[in-house]
Amino acid sequence: MLFHVRMTVRLPHDLPAEQAAEILQREKAYSQALQAEGKWRHIWRIAGHYANVSIFDVADNDELHVLLSGLPLFKFMDIEVMPLLRHPSAVRDDDR
């Protein structure tokens, strides 16, 4: 299943810089591993925001929940999820 996921990061202002850097390093490694596996298909930064729009390709809602809740930044994020389906008027089948 494909999912459109918007993630907005809200790091606390009083989070020590060293701790923030360590979390961001783990976040990058985790997200890149999911991208290499093909589960995190696309990621785009939203200009002017500490946020991204991503496309996940996972088996079901449960798998998506496990992957998202495993993000090191999860507790600092607002996340919106939309399941995606192929549109019947689409002329190309390039979602795989």
Secondary structure, DSSP 8 states (H G I E B T S, - for coil): -EEEEEEEE---TTS-HHHHHHHHHHHHHHHHHHHHHTSEEEEEE-TTSSEEEEEEE-SSHHHHHHHHHTSTTGGGEEEEEEEE---TT-S-----
